[in-house]
Amino acid sequence: MVTYILAAQHGLGRHTDTLEKEDHHEYLKLTFIQAIVSTIGGMAFLKLSVGFSLLRLKVPTLYTRMLWSLIGKSPHLQ
């Protein structure tokens, strides 16, 4: 969200041929950062969702501990 606000100050919503070279370069940098952040965030939430869905199944303790370690939380802190 912050990158969209910053990108708006550097040319978001304007035609490319009306931008100065420095503003266009900064705009491209900010949109690249936004793409990376949203991709990583989306993948993280997807993996958490799958992990928590698998935890709902009745599986052996070893698999439950492995899932909790992949999620990043100790099973003893529940």
mmCIF file of the N, C-alpha and C atoms, coordinates in Angstrom:
data_MODEL
# 
_entry.id   MODEL 
# 
loop_
_atom_site.group_PDB 
_atom_site.id 
_atom_site.type_symbol 
_atom_site.label_atom_id 
_atom_site.label_alt_id 
_atom_site.label_comp_id 
_atom_site.label_asym_id 
_atom_site.label_entity_id 
_atom_site.label_seq_id 
_atom_site.pdbx_PDB_ins_code 
_atom_site.Cartn_x 
_atom_site.Cartn_y 
_atom_site.Cartn_z 
_atom_site.occupancy 
_atom_site.B_iso_or_equiv 
_atom_site.pdbx_formal_charge 
_atom_site.auth_seq_id 
_atom_site.auth_comp_id 
_atom_site.auth_asym_id 
_atom_site.auth_atom_id 
_atom_site.pdbx_PDB_model_num 
ATOM 1   N N  . MET A 1 1  ? 0.813  -1.180  0.000   1.00 0.00 ? 1  MET A N  1 
ATOM 2   C CA . MET A 1 1  ? 0.000  0.000   0.000   1.00 0.00 ? 1  MET A CA 1 
ATOM 3   C C  . MET A 1 1  ? 0.863  1.254   0.000   1.00 0.00 ? 1  MET A C  1 
ATOM 4   N N  . VAL A 1 2  ? 1.917  1.229   0.793   1.00 0.00 ? 2  VAL A N  1 
ATOM 5   C CA . VAL A 1 2  ? 2.802  2.381   0.862   1.00 0.00 ? 2  VAL A CA 1 
ATOM 6   C C  . VAL A 1 2  ? 3.463  2.624   -0.491  1.00 0.00 ? 2  VAL A C  1 
ATOM 7   N N  . THR A 1 3  ? 3.808  1.531   -1.177  1.00 0.00 ? 3  THR A N  1 
ATOM 8   C CA . THR A 1 3  ? 4.468  1.707   -2.475  1.00 0.00 ? 3  THR A CA 1 
ATOM 9   C C  . THR A 1 3  ? 3.526  2.322   -3.498  1.00 0.00 ? 3  THR A C  1 
ATOM 10  N N  . TYR A 1 4  ? 2.218  2.056   -3.398  1.00 0.00 ? 4  TYR A N  1 
ATOM 11  C CA . TYR A 1 4  ? 1.267  2.698   -4.309  1.00 0.00 ? 4  TYR A CA 1 
ATOM 12  C C  . TYR A 1 4  ? 1.197  4.209   -4.059  1.00 0.00 ? 4  TYR A C  1 
ATOM 13  N N  . ILE A 1 5  ? 1.241  4.601   -2.804  1.00 0.00 ? 5  ILE A N  1 
ATOM 14  C CA . ILE A 1 5  ? 1.213  6.029   -2.478  1.00 0.00 ? 5  ILE A CA 1 
ATOM 15  C C  . ILE A 1 5  ? 2.465  6.712   -3.018  1.00 0.00 ? 5  ILE A C  1 
ATOM 16  N N  . LEU A 1 6  ? 3.611  6.068   -2.817  1.00 0.00 ? 6  LEU A N  1 
ATOM 17  C CA . LEU A 1 6  ? 4.856  6.630   -3.331  1.00 0.00 ? 6  LEU A CA 1 
ATOM 18  C C  . LEU A 1 6  ? 4.891  6.631   -4.856  1.00 0.00 ? 6  LEU A C  1 
ATOM 19  N N  . ALA A 1 7  ? 4.357  5.560   -5.469  1.00 0.00 ? 7  ALA A N  1 
ATOM 20  C CA . ALA A 1 7  ? 4.340  5.495   -6.933  1.00 0.00 ? 7  ALA A CA 1 
ATOM 21  C C  . ALA A 1 7  ? 3.421  6.553   -7.523  1.00 0.00 ? 7  ALA A C  1 
ATOM 22  N N  . ALA A 1 8  ? 2.370  6.907   -6.813  1.00 0.00 ? 8  ALA A N  1 
ATOM 23  C CA . ALA A 1 8  ? 1.464  7.954   -7.303  1.00 0.00 ? 8  ALA A CA 1 
ATOM 24  C C  . ALA A 1 8  ? 2.179  9.302   -7.360  1.00 0.00 ? 8  ALA A C  1 
ATOM 25  N N  . GLN A 1 9  ? 3.131  9.507   -6.483  1.00 0.00 ? 9  GLN A N  1 
ATOM 26  C CA . GLN A 1 9  ? 3.896  10.752  -6.503  1.00 0.00 ? 9  GLN A CA 1 
ATOM 27  C C  . GLN A 1 9  ? 4.916  10.785  -7.632  1.00 0.00 ? 9  GLN A C  1 
ATOM 28  N N  . HIS A 1 10 ? 5.210  9.604   -8.194  1.00 0.00 ? 10 HIS A N  1 
ATOM 29  C CA . HIS A 1 10 ? 6.219  9.516   -9.244  1.00 0.00 ? 10 HIS A CA 1 
ATOM 30  C C  . HIS A 1 10 ? 5.646  9.098   -10.590 1.00 0.00 ? 10 HIS A C  1 
ATOM 31  N N  . GLY A 1 11 ? 4.332  9.118   -10.746 1.00 0.00 ? 11 GLY A N  1 
ATOM 32  C CA . GLY A 1 11 ? 3.796  8.896   -12.076 1.00 0.00 ? 11 GLY A CA 1 
ATOM 33  C C  . GLY A 1 11 ? 2.692  7.872   -12.212 1.00 0.00 ? 11 GLY A C  1 
ATOM 34  N N  . LEU A 1 12 ? 2.262  7.246   -11.156 1.00 0.00 ? 12 LEU A N  1 
ATOM 35  C CA . LEU A 1 12 ? 1.163  6.286   -11.248 1.00 0.00 ? 12 LEU A CA 1 
ATOM 36  C C  . LEU A 1 12 ? -0.098 7.011   -11.694 1.00 0.00 ? 12 LEU A C  1 
ATOM 37  N N  . GLY A 1 13 ? -0.703 6.550   -12.774 1.00 0.00 ? 13 GLY A N  1 
ATOM 38  C CA . GLY A 1 13 ? -1.920 7.156   -13.291 1.00 0.00 ? 13 GLY A CA 1 
ATOM 39  C C  . GLY A 1 13 ? -1.684 8.181   -14.388 1.00 0.00 ? 13 GLY A C  1 
ATOM 40  N N  . ARG A 1 14 ? -0.432 8.429   -14.711 1.00 0.00 ? 14 ARG A N  1 
ATOM 41  C CA . ARG A 1 14 ? -0.109 9.377   -15.778 1.00 0.00 ? 14 ARG A CA 1 
ATOM 42  C C  . ARG A 1 14 ? 0.502  8.635   -16.959 1.00 0.00 ? 14 ARG A C  1 
ATOM 43  N N  . HIS A 1 15 ? 0.451  9.244   -18.137 1.00 0.00 ? 15 HIS A N  1 
ATOM 44  C CA . HIS A 1 15 ? 1.046  8.647   -19.325 1.00 0.00 ? 15 HIS A CA 1 
ATOM 45  C C  . HIS A 1 15 ? 2.566  8.664   -19.210 1.00 0.00 ? 15 HIS A C  1 
ATOM 46  N N  . THR A 1 16 ? 3.179  7.617   -19.727 1.00 0.00 ? 16 THR A N  1 
ATOM 47  C CA . THR A 1 16 ? 4.627  7.479   -19.627 1.00 0.00 ? 16 THR A CA 1 
ATOM 48  C C  . THR A 1 16 ? 5.362  8.616   -20.326 1.00 0.00 ? 16 THR A C  1 
ATOM 49  N N  . ASP A 1 17 ? 4.847  9.061   -21.459 1.00 0.00 ? 17 ASP A N  1 
ATOM 50  C CA . ASP A 1 17 ? 5.550  10.101  -22.208 1.00 0.00 ? 17 ASP A CA 1 
ATOM 51  C C  . ASP A 1 17 ? 5.478  11.480  -21.556 1.00 0.00 ? 17 ASP A C  1 
ATOM 52  N N  . THR A 1 18 ? 4.659  11.630  -20.532 1.00 0.00 ? 18 THR A N  1 
ATOM 53  C CA . THR A 1 18 ? 4.582  12.920  -19.818 1.00 0.00 ? 18 THR A CA 1 
ATOM 54  C C  . THR A 1 18 ? 5.460  12.949  -18.576 1.00 0.00 ? 18 THR A C  1 
ATOM 55  N N  . LEU A 1 19 ? 6.104  11.826  -18.246 1.00 0.00 ? 19 LEU A N  1 
ATOM 56  C CA . LEU A 1 19 ? 6.931  11.751  -17.033 1.00 0.00 ? 19 LEU A CA 1 
ATOM 57  C C  . LEU A 1 19 ? 8.374  12.133  -17.331 1.00 0.00 ? 19 LEU A C  1 
ATOM 58  N N  . GLU A 1 20 ? 9.007  12.676  -16.324 1.00 0.00 ? 20 GLU A N  1 
ATOM 59  C CA . GLU A 1 20 ? 10.444 12.899  -16.426 1.00 0.00 ? 20 GLU A CA 1 
ATOM 60  C C  . GLU A 1 20 ? 11.159 11.570  -16.236 1.00 0.00 ? 20 GLU A C  1 
ATOM 61  N N  . LYS A 1 21 ? 12.381 11.483  -16.729 1.00 0.00 ? 21 LYS A N  1 
ATOM 62  C CA . LYS A 1 21 ? 13.118 10.216  -16.690 1.00 0.00 ? 21 LYS A CA 1 
ATOM 63  C C  . LYS A 1 21 ? 13.336 9.726   -15.259 1.00 0.00 ? 21 LYS A C  1 
ATOM 64  N N  . GLU A 1 22 ? 13.659 10.643  -14.347 1.00 0.00 ? 22 GLU A N  1 
ATOM 65  C CA . GLU A 1 22 ? 13.905 10.252  -12.947 1.00 0.00 ? 22 GLU A CA 1 
ATOM 66  C C  . GLU A 1 22 ? 12.628 9.723   -12.284 1.00 0.00 ? 22 GLU A C  1 
ATOM 67  N N  . ASP A 1 23 ? 11.505 10.398  -12.562 1.00 0.00 ? 23 ASP A N  1 
ATOM 68  C CA . ASP A 1 23 ? 10.234 9.942   -11.989 1.00 0.00 ? 23 ASP A CA 1 
ATOM 69  C C  . ASP A 1 23 ? 9.838  8.576   -12.546 1.00 0.00 ? 23 ASP A C  1 
ATOM 70  N N  . HIS A 1 24 ? 10.055 8.381   -13.827 1.00 0.00 ? 24 HIS A N  1 
ATOM 71  C CA . HIS A 1 24 ? 9.707  7.096   -14.448 1.00 0.00 ? 24 HIS A CA 1 
ATOM 72  C C  . HIS A 1 24 ? 10.567 5.972   -13.871 1.00 0.00 ? 24 HIS A C  1 
ATOM 73  N N  . HIS A 1 25 ? 11.845 6.243   -13.678 1.00 0.00 ? 25 HIS A N  1 
ATOM 74  C CA . HIS A 1 25 ? 12.737 5.245   -13.090 1.00 0.00 ? 25 HIS A CA 1 
ATOM 75  C C  . HIS A 1 25 ? 12.302 4.901   -11.665 1.00 0.00 ? 25 HIS A C  1 
ATOM 76  N N  . GLU A 1 26 ? 11.981 5.895   -10.875 1.00 0.00 ? 26 GLU A N  1 
ATOM 77  C CA . GLU A 1 26 ? 11.525 5.673   -9.493  1.00 0.00 ? 26 GLU A CA 1 
ATOM 78  C C  . GLU A 1 26 ? 10.192 4.911   -9.474  1.00 0.00 ? 26 GLU A C  1 
ATOM 79  N N  . TYR A 1 27 ? 9.297  5.254   -10.392 1.00 0.00 ? 27 TYR A N  1 
ATOM 80  C CA . TYR A 1 27 ? 8.012  4.560   -10.496 1.00 0.00 ? 27 TYR A CA 1 
ATOM 81  C C  . TYR A 1 27 ? 8.218  3.077   -10.813 1.00 0.00 ? 27 TYR A C  1 
ATOM 82  N N  . LEU A 1 28 ? 9.101  2.778   -11.760 1.00 0.00 ? 28 LEU A N  1 
ATOM 83  C CA . LEU A 1 28 ? 9.369  1.377   -12.108 1.00 0.00 ? 28 LEU A CA 1 
ATOM 84  C C  . LEU A 1 28 ? 9.972  0.618   -10.934 1.00 0.00 ? 28 LEU A C  1 
ATOM 85  N N  . LYS A 1 29 ? 10.852 1.264   -10.192 1.00 0.00 ? 29 LYS A N  1 
ATOM 86  C CA . LYS A 1 29 ? 11.456 0.631   -9.021  1.00 0.00 ? 29 LYS A CA 1 
ATOM 87  C C  . LYS A 1 29 ? 10.395 0.318   -7.964  1.00 0.00 ? 29 LYS A C  1 
ATOM 88  N N  . LEU A 1 30 ? 9.499  1.263   -7.723  1.00 0.00 ? 30 LEU A N  1 
ATOM 89  C CA . LEU A 1 30 ? 8.465  1.059   -6.702  1.00 0.00 ? 30 LEU A CA 1 
ATOM 90  C C  . LEU A 1 30 ? 7.464  -0.018  -7.107  1.00 0.00 ? 30 LEU A C  1 
ATOM 91  N N  . THR A 1 31 ? 7.087  -0.074  -8.370  1.00 0.00 ? 31 THR A N  1 
ATOM 92  C CA . THR A 1 31 ? 6.151  -1.124  -8.799  1.00 0.00 ? 31 THR A CA 1 
ATOM 93  C C  . THR A 1 31 ? 6.814  -2.500  -8.758  1.00 0.00 ? 31 THR A C  1 
ATOM 94  N N  . PHE A 1 32 ? 8.120  -2.557  -9.008  1.00 0.00 ? 32 PHE A N  1 
ATOM 95  C CA . PHE A 1 32 ? 8.842  -3.828  -8.891  1.00 0.00 ? 32 PHE A CA 1 
ATOM 96  C C  . PHE A 1 32 ? 8.845  -4.306  -7.442  1.00 0.00 ? 32 PHE A C  1 
ATOM 97  N N  . ILE A 1 33 ? 9.105  -3.402  -6.510  1.00 0.00 ? 33 ILE A N  1 
ATOM 98  C CA . ILE A 1 33 ? 9.093  -3.749  -5.082  1.00 0.00 ? 33 ILE A CA 1 
ATOM 99  C C  . ILE A 1 33 ? 7.701  -4.219  -4.663  1.00 0.00 ? 33 ILE A C  1 
ATOM 100 N N  . GLN A 1 34 ? 6.666  -3.529  -5.140  1.00 0.00 ? 34 GLN A N  1 
ATOM 101 C CA . GLN A 1 34 ? 5.293  -3.914  -4.803  1.00 0.00 ? 34 GLN A CA 1 
ATOM 102 C C  . GLN A 1 34 ? 4.974  -5.316  -5.321  1.00 0.00 ? 34 GLN A C  1 
ATOM 103 N N  . ALA A 1 35 ? 5.437  -5.640  -6.513  1.00 0.00 ? 35 ALA A N  1 
ATOM 104 C CA . ALA A 1 35 ? 5.186  -6.971  -7.074  1.00 0.00 ? 35 ALA A CA 1 
ATOM 105 C C  . ALA A 1 35 ? 5.856  -8.053  -6.234  1.00 0.00 ? 35 ALA A C  1 
ATOM 106 N N  . ILE A 1 36 ? 7.066  -7.802  -5.789  1.00 0.00 ? 36 ILE A N  1 
ATOM 107 C CA . ILE A 1 36 ? 7.782  -8.788  -4.978  1.00 0.00 ? 36 ILE A CA 1 
ATOM 108 C C  . ILE A 1 36 ? 7.105  -8.962  -3.622  1.00 0.00 ? 36 ILE A C  1 
ATOM 109 N N  . VAL A 1 37 ? 6.756  -7.870  -2.986  1.00 0.00 ? 37 VAL A N  1 
ATOM 110 C CA . VAL A 1 37 ? 6.131  -7.936  -1.652  1.00 0.00 ? 37 VAL A CA 1 
ATOM 111 C C  . VAL A 1 37 ? 4.787  -8.658  -1.723  1.00 0.00 ? 37 VAL A C  1 
ATOM 112 N N  . SER A 1 38 ? 3.973  -8.347  -2.715  1.00 0.00 ? 38 SER A N  1 
ATOM 113 C CA . SER A 1 38 ? 2.661  -8.996  -2.792  1.00 0.00 ? 38 SER A CA 1 
ATOM 114 C C  . SER A 1 38 ? 2.788  -10.473 -3.149  1.00 0.00 ? 38 SER A C  1 
ATOM 115 N N  . THR A 1 39 ? 3.771  -10.835 -3.954  1.00 0.00 ? 39 THR A N  1 
ATOM 116 C CA . THR A 1 39 ? 3.977  -12.246 -4.288  1.00 0.00 ? 39 THR A CA 1 
ATOM 117 C C  . THR A 1 39 ? 4.426  -13.040 -3.073  1.00 0.00 ? 39 THR A C  1 
ATOM 118 N N  . ILE A 1 40 ? 5.380  -12.507 -2.333  1.00 0.00 ? 40 ILE A N  1 
ATOM 119 C CA . ILE A 1 40 ? 5.865  -13.204 -1.139  1.00 0.00 ? 40 ILE A CA 1 
ATOM 120 C C  . ILE A 1 40 ? 4.756  -13.306 -0.096  1.00 0.00 ? 40 ILE A C  1 
ATOM 121 N N  . GLY A 1 41 ? 4.006  -12.228 0.100   1.00 0.00 ? 41 GLY A N  1 
ATOM 122 C CA . GLY A 1 41 ? 2.896  -12.262 1.055   1.00 0.00 ? 41 GLY A CA 1 
ATOM 123 C C  . GLY A 1 41 ? 1.827  -13.255 0.661   1.00 0.00 ? 41 GLY A C  1 
ATOM 124 N N  . GLY A 1 42 ? 1.500  -13.296 -0.620  1.00 0.00 ? 42 GLY A N  1 
ATOM 125 C CA . GLY A 1 42 ? 0.487  -14.245 -1.097  1.00 0.00 ? 42 GLY A CA 1 
ATOM 126 C C  . GLY A 1 42 ? 0.923  -15.688 -0.906  1.00 0.00 ? 42 GLY A C  1 
ATOM 127 N N  . MET A 1 43 ? 2.176  -15.972 -1.221  1.00 0.00 ? 43 MET A N  1 
ATOM 128 C CA . MET A 1 43 ? 2.677  -17.337 -1.047  1.00 0.00 ? 43 MET A CA 1 
ATOM 129 C C  . MET A 1 43 ? 2.731  -17.713 0.433   1.00 0.00 ? 43 MET A C  1 
ATOM 130 N N  . ALA A 1 44 ? 3.088  -16.775 1.283   1.00 0.00 ? 44 ALA A N  1 
ATOM 131 C CA . ALA A 1 44 ? 3.156  -17.072 2.717   1.00 0.00 ? 44 ALA A CA 1 
ATOM 132 C C  . ALA A 1 44 ? 1.775  -17.418 3.267   1.00 0.00 ? 44 ALA A C  1 
ATOM 133 N N  . PHE A 1 45 ? 0.762  -16.623 2.907   1.00 0.00 ? 45 PHE A N  1 
ATOM 134 C CA . PHE A 1 45 ? -0.588 -16.911 3.391   1.00 0.00 ? 45 PHE A CA 1 
ATOM 135 C C  . PHE A 1 45 ? -1.139 -18.204 2.797   1.00 0.00 ? 45 PHE A C  1 
ATOM 136 N N  . LEU A 1 46 ? -0.778 -18.512 1.559   1.00 0.00 ? 46 LEU A N  1 
ATOM 137 C CA . LEU A 1 46 ? -1.207 -19.772 0.954   1.00 0.00 ? 46 LEU A CA 1 
ATOM 138 C C  . LEU A 1 46 ? -0.620 -20.957 1.705   1.00 0.00 ? 46 LEU A C  1 
ATOM 139 N N  . LYS A 1 47 ? 0.672  -20.892 2.010   1.00 0.00 ? 47 LYS A N  1 
ATOM 140 C CA . LYS A 1 47 ? 1.315  -21.989 2.728   1.00 0.00 ? 47 LYS A CA 1 
ATOM 141 C C  . LYS A 1 47 ? 0.758  -22.133 4.141   1.00 0.00 ? 47 LYS A C  1 
ATOM 142 N N  . LEU A 1 48 ? 0.501  -21.016 4.805   1.00 0.00 ? 48 LEU A N  1 
ATOM 143 C CA . LEU A 1 48 ? -0.112 -21.094 6.133   1.00 0.00 ? 48 LEU A CA 1 
ATOM 144 C C  . LEU A 1 48 ? -1.496 -21.718 6.064   1.00 0.00 ? 48 LEU A C  1 
ATOM 145 N N  . SER A 1 49 ? -2.260 -21.362 5.065   1.00 0.00 ? 49 SER A N  1 
ATOM 146 C CA . SER A 1 49 ? -3.607 -21.903 4.915   1.00 0.00 ? 49 SER A CA 1 
ATOM 147 C C  . SER A 1 49 ? -3.574 -23.411 4.711   1.00 0.00 ? 49 SER A C  1 
ATOM 148 N N  . VAL A 1 50 ? -2.687 -23.865 3.854   1.00 0.00 ? 50 VAL A N  1 
ATOM 149 C CA . VAL A 1 50 ? -2.576 -25.314 3.619   1.00 0.00 ? 50 VAL A CA 1 
ATOM 150 C C  . VAL A 1 50 ? -2.095 -26.012 4.882   1.00 0.00 ? 50 VAL A C  1 
ATOM 151 N N  . GLY A 1 51 ? -1.123 -25.419 5.566   1.00 0.00 ? 51 GLY A N  1 
ATOM 152 C CA . GLY A 1 51 ? -0.611 -26.027 6.793   1.00 0.00 ? 51 GLY A CA 1 
ATOM 153 C C  . GLY A 1 51 ? -1.671 -26.160 7.868   1.00 0.00 ? 51 GLY A C  1 
ATOM 154 N N  . PHE A 1 52 ? -2.443 -25.097 8.079   1.00 0.00 ? 52 PHE A N  1 
ATOM 155 C CA . PHE A 1 52 ? -3.504 -25.162 9.093   1.00 0.00 ? 52 PHE A CA 1 
ATOM 156 C C  . PHE A 1 52 ? -4.625 -26.115 8.682   1.00 0.00 ? 52 PHE A C  1 
ATOM 157 N N  . SER A 1 53 ? -4.896 -26.217 7.397   1.00 0.00 ? 53 SER A N  1 
ATOM 158 C CA . SER A 1 53 ? -5.911 -27.173 6.932   1.00 0.00 ? 53 SER A CA 1 
ATOM 159 C C  . SER A 1 53 ? -5.448 -28.609 7.164   1.00 0.00 ? 53 SER A C  1 
ATOM 160 N N  . LEU A 1 54 ? -4.169 -28.867 6.937   1.00 0.00 ? 54 LEU A N  1 
ATOM 161 C CA . LEU A 1 54 ? -3.651 -30.213 7.192   1.00 0.00 ? 54 LEU A CA 1 
ATOM 162 C C  . LEU A 1 54 ? -3.631 -30.540 8.677   1.00 0.00 ? 54 LEU A C  1 
ATOM 163 N N  . LEU A 1 55 ? -3.479 -29.554 9.522   1.00 0.00 ? 55 LEU A N  1 
ATOM 164 C CA . LEU A 1 55 ? -3.486 -29.798 10.964  1.00 0.00 ? 55 LEU A CA 1 
ATOM 165 C C  . LEU A 1 55 ? -4.859 -30.240 11.464  1.00 0.00 ? 55 LEU A C  1 
ATOM 166 N N  . ARG A 1 56 ? -5.897 -29.899 10.727  1.00 0.00 ? 56 ARG A N  1 
ATOM 167 C CA . ARG A 1 56 ? -7.244 -30.288 11.141  1.00 0.00 ? 56 ARG A CA 1 
ATOM 168 C C  . ARG A 1 56 ? -7.484 -31.785 10.973  1.00 0.00 ? 56 ARG A C  1 
ATOM 169 N N  . LEU A 1 57 ? -6.683 -32.416 10.112  1.00 0.00 ? 57 LEU A N  1 
ATOM 170 C CA . LEU A 1 57 ? -6.819 -33.855 9.907   1.00 0.00 ? 57 LEU A CA 1 
ATOM 171 C C  . LEU A 1 57 ? -6.246 -34.602 11.113  1.00 0.00 ? 57 LEU A C  1 
ATOM 172 N N  . LYS A 1 58 ? -6.769 -35.770 11.354  1.00 0.00 ? 58 LYS A N  1 
ATOM 173 C CA . LYS A 1 58 ? -6.256 -36.596 12.441  1.00 0.00 ? 58 LYS A CA 1 
ATOM 174 C C  . LYS A 1 58 ? -5.079 -37.406 11.903  1.00 0.00 ? 58 LYS A C  1 
ATOM 175 N N  . VAL A 1 59 ? -3.884 -36.877 12.153  1.00 0.00 ? 59 VAL A N  1 
ATOM 176 C CA . VAL A 1 59 ? -2.667 -37.524 11.652  1.00 0.00 ? 59 VAL A CA 1 
ATOM 177 C C  . VAL A 1 59 ? -1.774 -37.871 12.833  1.00 0.00 ? 59 VAL A C  1 
ATOM 178 N N  . PRO A 1 60 ? -0.798 -38.755 12.629  1.00 0.00 ? 60 PRO A N  1 
ATOM 179 C CA . PRO A 1 60 ? 0.115  -39.111 13.722  1.00 0.00 ? 60 PRO A CA 1 
ATOM 180 C C  . PRO A 1 60 ? 0.858  -37.885 14.270  1.00 0.00 ? 60 PRO A C  1 
ATOM 181 N N  . THR A 1 61 ? 1.335  -38.024 15.496  1.00 0.00 ? 61 THR A N  1 
ATOM 182 C CA . THR A 1 61 ? 1.996  -36.924 16.193  1.00 0.00 ? 61 THR A CA 1 
ATOM 183 C C  . THR A 1 61 ? 3.219  -36.418 15.441  1.00 0.00 ? 61 THR A C  1 
ATOM 184 N N  . LEU A 1 62 ? 3.957  -37.305 14.805  1.00 0.00 ? 62 LEU A N  1 
ATOM 185 C CA . LEU A 1 62 ? 5.152  -36.902 14.068  1.00 0.00 ? 62 LEU A CA 1 
ATOM 186 C C  . LEU A 1 62 ? 4.791  -35.912 12.961  1.00 0.00 ? 62 LEU A C  1 
ATOM 187 N N  . TYR A 1 63 ? 3.737  -36.207 12.212  1.00 0.00 ? 63 TYR A N  1 
ATOM 188 C CA . TYR A 1 63 ? 3.314  -35.310 11.136  1.00 0.00 ? 63 TYR A CA 1 
ATOM 189 C C  . TYR A 1 63 ? 2.820  -33.967 11.688  1.00 0.00 ? 63 TYR A C  1 
ATOM 190 N N  . THR A 1 64 ? 2.118  -34.012 12.814  1.00 0.00 ? 64 THR A N  1 
ATOM 191 C CA . THR A 1 64 ? 1.640  -32.772 13.433  1.00 0.00 ? 64 THR A CA 1 
ATOM 192 C C  . THR A 1 64 ? 2.825  -31.906 13.855  1.00 0.00 ? 64 THR A C  1 
ATOM 193 N N  . ARG A 1 65 ? 3.830  -32.513 14.455  1.00 0.00 ? 65 ARG A N  1 
ATOM 194 C CA . ARG A 1 65 ? 5.015  -31.755 14.864  1.00 0.00 ? 65 ARG A CA 1 
ATOM 195 C C  . ARG A 1 65 ? 5.758  -31.207 13.656  1.00 0.00 ? 65 ARG A C  1 
ATOM 196 N N  . MET A 1 66 ? 5.826  -31.982 12.590  1.00 0.00 ? 66 MET A N  1 
ATOM 197 C CA . MET A 1 66 ? 6.493  -31.501 11.375  1.00 0.00 ? 66 MET A CA 1 
ATOM 198 C C  . MET A 1 66 ? 5.740  -30.311 10.784  1.00 0.00 ? 66 MET A C  1 
ATOM 199 N N  . LEU A 1 67 ? 4.420  -30.384 10.774  1.00 0.00 ? 67 LEU A N  1 
ATOM 200 C CA . LEU A 1 67 ? 3.634  -29.260 10.257  1.00 0.00 ? 67 LEU A CA 1 
ATOM 201 C C  . LEU A 1 67 ? 3.814  -28.008 11.099  1.00 0.00 ? 67 LEU A C  1 
ATOM 202 N N  . TRP A 1 68 ? 3.805  -28.171 12.421  1.00 0.00 ? 68 TRP A N  1 
ATOM 203 C CA . TRP A 1 68 ? 4.001  -27.012 13.283  1.00 0.00 ? 68 TRP A CA 1 
ATOM 204 C C  . TRP A 1 68 ? 5.392  -26.413 13.090  1.00 0.00 ? 68 TRP A C  1 
ATOM 205 N N  . SER A 1 69 ? 6.386  -27.257 12.887  1.00 0.00 ? 69 SER A N  1 
ATOM 206 C CA . SER A 1 69 ? 7.733  -26.717 12.661  1.00 0.00 ? 69 SER A CA 1 
ATOM 207 C C  . SER A 1 69 ? 7.810  -25.985 11.331  1.00 0.00 ? 69 SER A C  1 
ATOM 208 N N  . LEU A 1 70 ? 7.080  -26.451 10.321  1.00 0.00 ? 70 LEU A N  1 
ATOM 209 C CA . LEU A 1 70 ? 7.050  -25.746 9.039   1.00 0.00 ? 70 LEU A CA 1 
ATOM 210 C C  . LEU A 1 70 ? 6.287  -24.439 9.141   1.00 0.00 ? 70 LEU A C  1 
ATOM 211 N N  . ILE A 1 71 ? 5.241  -24.424 9.950   1.00 0.00 ? 71 ILE A N  1 
ATOM 212 C CA . ILE A 1 71 ? 4.488  -23.190 10.154  1.00 0.00 ? 71 ILE A CA 1 
ATOM 213 C C  . ILE A 1 71 ? 5.308  -22.212 10.981  1.00 0.00 ? 71 ILE A C  1 
ATOM 214 N N  . GLY A 1 72 ? 6.108  -22.709 11.893  1.00 0.00 ? 72 GLY A N  1 
ATOM 215 C CA . GLY A 1 72 ? 6.976  -21.840 12.667  1.00 0.00 ? 72 GLY A CA 1 
ATOM 216 C C  . GLY A 1 72 ? 6.543  -21.657 14.112  1.00 0.00 ? 72 GLY A C  1 
ATOM 217 N N  . LYS A 1 73 ? 5.703  -22.528 14.590  1.00 0.00 ? 73 LYS A N  1 
ATOM 218 C CA . LYS A 1 73 ? 5.223  -22.413 15.962  1.00 0.00 ? 73 LYS A CA 1 
ATOM 219 C C  . LYS A 1 73 ? 5.412  -23.761 16.647  1.00 0.00 ? 73 LYS A C  1 
ATOM 220 N N  . SER A 1 74 ? 5.842  -23.726 17.872  1.00 0.00 ? 74 SER A N  1 
ATOM 221 C CA . SER A 1 74 ? 6.022  -24.951 18.627  1.00 0.00 ? 74 SER A CA 1 
ATOM 222 C C  . SER A 1 74 ? 4.659  -25.522 19.025  1.00 0.00 ? 74 SER A C  1 
ATOM 223 N N  . PRO A 1 75 ? 4.469  -26.827 18.899  1.00 0.00 ? 75 PRO A N  1 
ATOM 224 C CA . PRO A 1 75 ? 3.175  -27.414 19.272  1.00 0.00 ? 75 PRO A CA 1 
ATOM 225 C C  . PRO A 1 75 ? 2.893  -27.326 20.771  1.00 0.00 ? 75 PRO A C  1 
ATOM 226 N N  . HIS A 1 76 ? 3.933  -27.081 21.563  1.00 0.00 ? 76 HIS A N  1 
ATOM 227 C CA . HIS A 1 76 ? 3.729  -26.999 23.013  1.00 0.00 ? 76 HIS A CA 1 
ATOM 228 C C  . HIS A 1 76 ? 3.189  -25.627 23.438  1.00 0.00 ? 76 HIS A C  1 
ATOM 229 N N  . LEU A 1 77 ? 3.128  -24.663 22.517  1.00 0.00 ? 77 LEU A N  1 
ATOM 230 C CA . LEU A 1 77 ? 2.652  -23.327 22.855  1.00 0.00 ? 77 LEU A CA 1 
ATOM 231 C C  . LEU A 1 77 ? 1.182  -23.127 22.512  1.00 0.00 ? 77 LEU A C  1 
ATOM 232 N N  . GLN A 1 78 ? 0.472  -24.183 22.197  1.00 0.00 ? 78 GLN A N  1 
ATOM 233 C CA . GLN A 1 78 ? -0.917 -24.069 21.786  1.00 0.00 ? 78 GLN A CA 1 
ATOM 234 C C  . GLN A 1 78 ? -1.803 -23.644 22.928  1.00 0.00 ? 78 GLN A C  1 
# 
